[in-house]
Amino acid sequence: MSSPLIYKIALSLFNRIGSVNARRLVAYMGSLEAVFESPKKEFKNIQGVGSALVNIVVENRDEVLRKAESEIKFIEKHRLKTYFYLDSDYPRRLAQCVDSPVIMYMIGDVNLDSSRIISVVGTRKATEYGRERTMELISGLAAQGVNALVVSGLAFGIDVNAHKAAIKSGLPTLGVVGHGLDKMYPAEHAKIAREIIHENGGLLSDFPSNHRIDPGNFLRRNRIIAGLSDCTIVIESAAKGGALVTADIANSYNRDVFAYPGRTTDEYSDGCNNMIKSNKAALIESSSDLIAFMGWEAQKEPIQQPLLIDLDEEETLIVSALKLSEVSTTDFISREVNLPVQKINSLLLNLEFKGAVKSLPGNRFKLNGNVPV
């Protein structure tokens, strides 16, 4: 039986505990409820959790439960989805990451276990080169039938351009934000956030509502961007920046990391060039490169190429007759080519062996789709 939502939320609200220690507490105590109901004397010898952290938990249980109760009202009002690390619907890729969030909140309709997920990140000061590469990457994936979920951070620059490119290309997109879902930062992106949700995308956060916006939040959310994805692509980055942090986290998770190269004189290509040079990222120049590296085949129906079939004169007459109708009977073919039915049956059998004709119930025949017409 799953634990009540109030305990799941409250576990994430203890100050200084963090997701790793929160997991340790639950594992040691045997259940989520026990963390909130057991006496202090039972909290001892927990590996990695000292007496100071135990005191924080025991002394603040009532307070975090009250906050969790308030958060549930917000969740219900805005119809948010929650993902707790012990639940079966917790994203499978993120579940493999030791420091993934205890609980996350999402608004929208996104499959966080999509078969193909990419994260696209980069500088907040994107150049025209970076914007063009972002659009080519995402529109190219869509054009080649790779229906990937595009994840980014809804920040200025490459992030927001990745979301816009996904919407324009008809791909689902997810914005991972560094604050609660009761607000939008930057405020200028409220409109694109609404578009993302409207276009079958979503917004995801591990922060509760009314949580103070702090610069450290955005570095913390980068682990979600990296952990949710099969690979992380850095489009543009200066020598230092949040995109490089996301790439480092992705590398620590043993996920693929790619980077677009730039000119050595371009400030916002320094980070990408350095990652490529130090083997922290593979160089890509197009969506086709990414597809090849990831071993992703296009999901479109393959185009069947016509076969070159050697036909004699009478067989050519049969094929010509079959072109007149999608499905033909032996009587129809006999009249069209002026040959007896017995002869037609023999010729049709040979054509079947050659792969030119397909027989159907009711003594009917049609040309195979791989025969030139």
C-alpha positions in Angstrom: 0.0 0.0 0.0 1.4 3.4 -1.0 2.1 5.9 1.8 -0.2 8.9 2.1 0.7 11.9 0.0 1.2 14.1 3.1 4.1 12.0 4.3 5.7 11.9 0.8 5.7 15.7 0.6 6.7 16.2 4.2 9.8 14.0 3.8 11.1 16.5 1.2 10.5 19.5 3.4 13.1 18.9 6.2 15.8 21.5 6.0 19.4 20.2 5.4 18.2 16.6 4.9 18.4 16.3 1.2 17.2 13.5 -1.1 20.1 11.0 -0.3 19.6 11.2 3.5 15.8 11.2 3.1 16.2 7.8 1.4 18.5 6.6 4.1 15.9 7.5 6.8 13.1 5.6 5.1 15.3 2.6 4.4 16.6 2.4 8.0 13.2 3.0 9.7 11.5 0.5 7.4 8.7 2.7 6.1 7.9 6.3 5.4 5.3 6.5 8.2 7.9 5.3 10.7 10.0 8.4 10.0 7.2 10.5 11.3 5.8 8.3 14.0 8.8 6.5 15.7 10.4 7.9 18.9 13.7 9.6 18.7 15.6 6.7 20.4 14.9 4.5 17.3 16.9 7.0 15.1 20.4 5.8 15.8 23.3 4.4 13.9 21.9 5.5 10.5 24.8 5.6 8.1 25.4 9.1 6.9 22.8 10.6 9.2 24.3 12.1 12.4 22.6 13.2 15.6 22.2 16.8 14.3 20.2 15.7 11.3 18.1 13.3 13.5 17.3 16.2 15.7 16.1 18.3 12.8 13.8 15.5 11.7 12.3 14.7 15.1 11.9 18.3 16.2 10.3 19.5 12.9 8.0 16.6 12.0 4.8 18.5 13.0 5.8 21.6 11.1 6.6 19.8 7.8 3.4 17.9 8.0 1.4 21.1 8.3 3.3 22.5 5.3 2.6 19.3 3.4 -1.1 19.6 4.2 -1.1 23.1 2.7 0.8 21.8 -0.4 -1.8 19.1 -1.0 -4.5 21.8 -1.3 -2.3 23.6 -3.9 -1.8 20.3 -5.8 -5.5 19.5 -5.8 -6.5 23.1 -6.9 -4.1 23.1 -9.8 -4.4 19.4 -10.7 -0.8 18.7 -10.4 0.8 15.2 -10.8 3.2 14.0 -8.2 6.1 11.5 -8.6 7.5 10.0 -5.4 10.7 8.0 -5.6 9.1 4.8 -4.2 6.1 4.9 -6.6 5.9 2.8 -9.7 5.4 5.8 -12.0 8.5 7.5 -10.9 10.6 8.2 -14.1 12.8 5.1 -14.6 15.8 7.0 -15.9 15.8 9.4 -12.9 15.3 6.5 -10.5 18.8 5.3 -11.5 20.3 8.5 -10.1 21.3 8.3 -6.5 20.6 12.0 -5.8 17.3 12.3 -7.7 14.5 14.2 -6.0 12.4 12.5 -3.4 9.2 14.0 -4.9 8.4 16.1 -8.0 5.4 18.0 -9.1 4.2 18.4 -12.7 1.5 20.3 -14.6 0.7 19.1 -18.1 0.5 15.8 -19.9 4.0 14.4 -20.6 5.3 10.8 -20.5 8.4 11.1 -18.4 9.3 7.5 -19.5 9.1 8.4 -23.3 11.2 6.0 -25.4 13.5 8.8 -26.4 14.3 11.9 -24.3 16.9 14.5 -25.0 18.0 17.5 -22.9 19.1 20.6 -24.8 20.9 23.3 -22.8 23.2 26.2 -23.4 24.0 29.8 -22.6 21.5 32.4 -21.7 23.1 34.7 -24.2 22.5 32.7 -27.3 23.8 33.9 -30.6 22.2 33.6 -34.0 24.5 30.6 -34.6 23.2 28.9 -31.4 19.5 29.6 -32.2 20.0 28.2 -35.7 21.7 25.0 -34.4 18.9 24.5 -31.8 16.2 24.8 -34.5 18.1 22.5 -36.9 18.7 19.9 -34.3 15.1 19.6 -33.1 13.3 20.2 -36.4 15.7 17.7 -38.0 14.8 15.0 -35.4 11.1 15.6 -36.1 11.7 15.5 -39.9 13.5 12.1 -39.6 10.7 10.6 -37.5 12.5 10.7 -34.2 9.7 11.6 -31.8 11.8 12.6 -28.9 10.7 14.5 -25.7 12.8 17.7 -25.5 13.7 18.7 -22.0 15.2 22.0 -21.0 15.2 24.6 -18.2 12.9 27.4 -19.6 15.7 29.9 -19.1 16.7 32.7 -21.4 18.8 31.8 -24.5 19.2 28.2 -25.7 16.7 26.8 -23.2 13.7 28.7 -24.3 14.7 28.4 -28.0 14.7 24.6 -27.5 11.2 24.7 -26.2 10.0 26.9 -29.0 11.7 24.7 -31.6 10.0 21.6 -30.2 6.5 23.2 -30.3 7.1 24.4 -33.9 8.3 21.0 -34.9 5.4 19.1 -33.2 7.6 17.4 -30.6 6.6 17.2 -26.9 8.6 19.4 -24.6 9.2 19.6 -20.8 10.3 22.7 -18.9 12.2 21.8 -15.6 12.0 24.9 -13.4 14.0 26.0 -10.3 11.0 27.1 -8.3 7.5 26.0 -7.3 4.8 25.8 -9.9 2.9 28.7 -8.3 5.1 31.2 -10.2 7.2 31.6 -13.3 10.8 32.8 -13.5 11.7 34.6 -15.6 8.3 36.2 -15.7 8.7 36.9 -19.4 8.4 33.2 -20.1 4.9 32.8 -18.7 3.4 32.9 -22.2 5.7 30.2 -23.6 5.1 28.1 -20.4 1.3 28.2 -21.2 2.1 27.2 -24.8 4.1 24.3 -23.6 1.3 23.0 -21.5 -1.3 23.7 -24.2 0.8 21.7 -26.8 0.8 18.5 -24.7 4.0 19.5 -22.9 4.5 20.1 -19.2 6.4 21.9 -16.4 8.2 19.9 -13.8 9.7 20.9 -10.4 10.9 19.4 -7.2 10.2 22.6 -5.3 6.9 23.1 -3.4 4.8 26.2 -3.9 5.8 29.4 -2.0 9.4 28.3 -2.1 11.9 31.2 -2.3 13.7 31.7 -5.6 17.4 31.3 -5.1 20.3 31.0 -7.5 21.2 27.6 -6.1 17.8 26.3 -7.1 18.7 26.4 -10.7 21.8 24.4 -10.2 19.8 21.8 -8.2 17.2 21.5 -11.0 20.0 20.6 -13.5 20.3 17.1 -12.0 16.6 16.5 -13.1 17.3 17.8 -16.6 20.4 15.5 -16.9 18.8 12.5 -15.2 15.5 12.4 -17.1 17.3 12.2 -20.5 19.1 9.7 -22.6 21.6 12.3 -23.6 22.4 16.0 -23.0 23.3 18.3 -25.9 25.1 21.6 -25.2 24.5 24.0 -28.1 26.5 27.0 -26.9 28.3 27.8 -23.6 31.0 30.1 -22.4 34.0 28.7 -20.5 31.8 28.5 -17.4 28.0 28.2 -17.0 25.1 26.2 -15.9 25.0 24.2 -19.1 28.4 22.8 -18.4 27.2 21.8 -14.9 24.3 19.9 -16.5 26.7 18.2 -18.8 29.0 17.2 -15.9 26.0 15.8 -14.0 25.0 13.8 -17.2 28.5 12.4 -17.4 28.4 11.4 -13.8 25.2 9.5 -14.5 26.9 7.7 -17.4 24.6 9.4 -19.9 25.8 10.5 -23.4 26.8 14.1 -23.7 27.2 16.0 -27.0 28.3 19.5 -28.0 28.2 21.7 -31.0 31.6 23.1 -31.9 32.2 26.8 -32.6 35.0 29.1 -33.8 37.9 29.4 -31.4 37.3 33.2 -31.2 33.6 32.9 -30.2 33.1 33.4 -26.4 30.0 31.3 -26.3 31.6 28.3 -28.0 34.5 28.1 -25.5 32.7 25.7 -23.2 31.6 23.4 -26.0 35.0 23.4 -27.6 36.7 22.6 -24.3 34.4 19.7 -23.6 35.0 18.2 -27.0 38.8 18.7 -26.6 38.8 17.0 -23.2 36.6 14.2 -24.3 33.7 15.2 -22.0 31.4 15.5 -25.0 31.2 14.0 -28.5 31.2 16.5 -31.4 28.0 16.7 -33.4 27.0 19.1 -36.2 23.5 18.0 -37.0 20.5 16.0 -36.0 21.7 13.2 -38.2 24.9 13.0 -36.2 22.9 12.6 -33.0 20.7 9.9 -34.5 23.7 8.0 -35.6 25.5 8.3 -32.3 22.4 7.2 -30.4 21.6 4.4 -32.8 18.1 5.8 -33.3 16.3 4.7 -36.5 13.7 6.9 -38.0 10.2 5.9 -36.9 8.7 6.6 -40.3 7.5 3.7 -42.5 10.4 2.6 -44.7 10.1 3.4 -48.4 10.0 0.1 -50.3 12.3 0.3 -53.3 11.1 -1.2 -56.6 12.6 -4.6 -57.5 14.2 -5.2 -60.9 12.3 -8.4 -62.0 13.2 -10.2 -65.2 9.9 -10.9 -67.1 9.4 -12.7 -70.4 6.9 -11.4 -73.0 3.8 -13.2 -71.7 4.6 -12.4 -68.0 4.9 -8.7 -69.1 1.4 -8.9 -70.5 0.0 -10.3 -67.2 1.7 -7.5 -65.2 0.2 -4.9 -67.6 -3.2 -6.4 -67.1 -2.8 -6.3 -63.4 -2.0 -2.6 -63.5 -5.5 -1.9 -64.8 -7.1 -2.8 -61.5 -6.0 -3.0 -57.9 -7.3 -6.6 -57.7 -8.0 -8.9 -60.7 -9.4 -12.4 -61.4 -8.0 -14.9 -63.8 -11.0 -14.5 -66.0 -10.4 -10.8 -66.3 -6.7 -11.3 -67.0 -7.5 -13.9 -69.6 -9.8 -11.6 -71.5 -7.3 -8.7 -71.4 -4.3 -10.7 -72.7 -6.3 -13.1 -74.9 -4.8 -16.3 -73.3 -6.6 -19.3 -71.9 -7.2 -19.4 -68.1 -5.0 -22.5 -67.8 -2.1 -20.7 -69.3 -2.9 -17.6 -67.1 -2.7 -19.8 -64.0 0.7 -21.1 -64.9 2.0 -17.6 -65.6 0.6 -16.3 -62.3 2.3 -19.1 -60.4 5.7 -18.1 -62.0 5.1 -14.5 -61.1 4.4 -15.4 -57.5 7.7 -17.2 -57.4 9.4 -14.1 -58.7 7.8 -12.0 -56.0 5.9 -9.9 -58.6 2.3 -11.0 -57.8 0.4 -11.8 -54.6 -2.5 -14.3 -54.6 -5.7 -13.5 -52.7 -8.7 -15.5 -51.6 -11.3 -16.1 -54.3 -8.9 -16.8 -57.1 -7.9 -13.1 -57.2 -4.4 -11.5 -57.7 -2.7 -8.2 -57.3 0.7 -6.8 -58.0 3.2 -6.6 -55.1 4.0 -3.1 -53.9 7.6 -3.5 -54.9 7.0 -3.9 -58.6 7.4 -0.8 -60.8 4.2 0.4 -62.2 
